[in-house]
Amino acid sequence: MTNVAAVVVDYHAGAALADCVTSLATNGVADIVVVENGEPGSTRDALGELAVTLVTPRANLGYGRGVNRGAAFTAPAKYLLVSNPDVVVHEGCVDALVTYLDAHPHVGIVGPKIVTPSGETYPSQRVFPNMWLAAAHAVLAPLWPGNPFTRRYRSPRADGTVDWVSGAFFVIRRDVFERIGGFDERYFMFAEDMDLCWRVREAGFGVAACDAAVVTHIEGVSRARTPRAMVKAHHASALRFEWQTARGWRRGLLPLASLVLGLRLAIVLARSPR
């Protein structure tokens, strides 16, 4: 599939990375770049003899910055595929996403249906939360995961459209990716996908999901090494996104948003293992 180049950012995903690369190759993706964010040599050991372009920055760049570096080493394909290392791509997935973009020229980025290893659908198609929805989700989700505010945030809109799709796996038009400058490298981990989709929309393109394309996401393979650091990064990124995108009267409530996220961080850290 010469019109698609793939970037996978690895951080000690081990055998899951090899499964990911193999599934991409099985889907016809020949140009695969893997960025090693973990210890030097860890990604090559996991890949074995698999044929990829390996980028070794010798530092943990974070997810978005890693994707940007990897994209610079890909061939100038029409579409850029971005994947977590712990994703297995189902047969026909990449073709379905490319076909969708070919048929919808106004759409800049499209994500697949993401399922867990047990077959449950992962909420990867979401809305940009307003201040009240964000606050309710932030406070209630750690204590009551199934609360109605979190369910609304993690669902498409009533008309079936989505505001943003998970950065775990998506395909974006290469010219759109370059036009908006790729991922915002001020995000180390988390919310960089939400920010990317926000800027895709600001550039005049749509964001969509294609349920005919399916991937399985193991989730958490890499972040399990430093769970508390990842929790802190998650909240810092959420706050950055709110400060960057708030408009009008919402800017006056930014101190309150900071307080709410700080409260949520304290709750999550108190409940997480050390």
N, C-alpha and C positions, 0 to 999 in steps of 0.2 A: 504494500500500500504506500506508494511513493508520495502521495499528497498528505501524509501524516507523519510527523516526527514526535517522538515521545520523550518526556523527561520524568524520571523517577528519582526522588530524593530519599536516600537511605540513611538511617541512623540505627545501626545494629538490629536490623530486621531479620537477619539470619536466613534460615531456609525459606521464610515467607517471601523474601526478595527474589530468590530464584524462581519460585512459583509465579510471581508477578511477571517477571521478564518472559518466562516461558509462555504464559497466557497471552501476553502482548504479541509475541512472535507468532503464536498460533493464529491470532487474529489478523496476521498479515503485516504487522508493523515491523519494518526492517531497520529503521533509523531510531535506535533506542539509546538515550544518554542517561547514565546513572551518576548521580552526584553523591559522593561519600562525605556525609556530615559527621560520621563517627570516627573512631580511632583509625589511624592510618593502617591500611591493609585489611580492615574488617569487611569491607564491601567486596573486594576481590576474592577473599576467602569464601564468602557466601555465594558468589556468582560461579565459582569454579571455571568451567570452560565456556560458559555462555558468552556469545559474541555481542558486546555492547561497547559504546564509547564511555570510558570511565573518567570522570572529572574528580580530581582529588585536591580540594582547596586546603587540606590539612588543618581545618578548623570547622567548628559547627556554625554554619552560616545562618541557621534558621531555615524555615520552610520556603518562604517566598523568595528570599535572597538566593537560596539554593536552586530554585526553579529558574530564576533569571540567569544564573551562571550556566546552568545546563542548557537553557534555550540558546545561548550564544554559541554552543558547540553543535547544534543540530543543523541539518541541511535546510535550505529555505523552502520548506514545504508549505502548502496552503494552510494547513491546520496544525495546531500544536496540541498535543495530548499531554495532560499532567496527571500523575498518579502517585498516591502513597505507595510505599513498598509492600504493604500488607494487604494488597488488593489482588483478587483473582478475577480476570476478565472473562466473562462468559462468551461462548461462541457467537459470532455475529454482532457483538456489542459495538465494536469500533465502526464497522460498516453502517450500522443503524444510526449512529451519531453523525457520521459524515453525510449520510443520505439526508438526514434531517436538516443539517446546515445547508446542504446544496439546494434543498427545497424551500428554505426559509432565509433568503438573503438578508432580511432585516435583523435576524438573530445573530448575536456576536458570540455567545457562549452557550453550550448545552451540556447538561449533566445526565447521567443514566439513573435508573432505579438502582439503589444500593440495598443489598440485603446482608443480614448477618450470617455467620456460619450455620445457624439453626434455621435459616430461611425466613426470618422475620424482616419486614421492611424497615430500613433505617430512615429516620426523618431527615432526608438530605435536601429537600425542596422547601425553602422557608421564605418568610416575609421579613422585610425590614421592620423591626419593632418600633412602635411609637413610644413615647416616654413612659406611659402608664403600663403598657404591655411589657416593656423591658424591665421596669421595676418589679412588677408582679412575678414575672418569670424568674428574675434574678434571685429574689428572696425565697420564693416558694419551691423552686425546682430542687434544691438540695434536700428539702424536708419532705416534699410531696411531689415526686416526679411526674405523676399523672394529672396535675392540676390543670384546669381549663385554659389558663393563660399560656402555659408551656405548650399545650397541645395546639393552640392557635398559632403560636410563634413557629412551631415545627411543622406547619402544614402549608400547602399551596393556598392561594386565595380562593374565594368562593367560585370565581370564574375559571379556576384551574390554572391560572398563571402563577409564576413564581417570581420573587424578587431576587433571590440568590440561591445558588446551588453549592453543595459541599465541595471544598477543595481536595477532597480525597481522590476524586476522579472527575475529570471533565475534558471537553474538547473546545478550544477557542480558535477563532480565526487568527492566523498569524499576524495579519496586518492590523487587526484590532488590538491584539496584545502589544504590538510595537507602538501603535498610536498612543495608547494610554501609559506607556512606559513600563509595562509588565507589572509585577507585584510591587507594592509599596514596601521598601526594605526597612522601614521603621517598625514594621511588625515582625517580631521574631518568630512567634508561633500563635496561631489562632486569630480569627477575624480577618486575616489577610484575604481569605476567599470572599467574605462579605464585602470588604473594601473593593476588591477587584470587580465584583459584579456591580457595585455602586458606580464605579467609574466607567464600566462598560455602558451602563444605562445613561450616564451623564454624556457619553460620547454619541448617544443617539441610537444605540443598538439594544436589542432585546436579550433577555435571559430566559432560557427555556429548559424543560426537562423532557426526556424521551424515555418512556417506560418500556419501550420495545428493546432498549439496551439495558443490560443487567450486569452488575459486578457484585462480587462478594467481598466485603470488607471485614477483615478480622478485627481491626481497630485496637489501638492501644499497645501494639507490639513494641514500638519504639519509645513511647512516652512512659512505659512501665518502669524504665530505668531511673527516671527522675520525676516521680509523680507530683511531689509538692512544688518543685520548680515549674512544672507544667501548669499546675493550678494557678500559680502566681502570674505566669505569662498569659494565661487565658483571661484573667481579669484585667491585667494591664492593657491587653489588646482591645478588649471590649470598651474600656474607658477611652482609649485613643480614638476608636471608631466614633463614639458618641461626640467627642470634642471636635472631630474633623467634619462631621456631617450635620450637626445640629444647626438649624436655621431659625431666624426670627425669635419668637418668644421662648423656644426651647433652649436657647443659649443661656437664658436667665436661670434655667433649672439645672445647669450643668454641675454646680456644686452639690445639689441634691443627688444627682446621678452618681457622683463620686462617692458620696456617703453610702448610698445603697449598695454599690459594688464593693465598697470596703466592708460593709456588714456581711455581704454574701461571702466574700473571701474568708472572713473570720469564721463563718459557719462551716464552710467547706474544709478549711484547714483543721478545725477542731474535730471534724469527723473523719479525717483521713489518717492513715497510719503513718508513723514517722519512719 
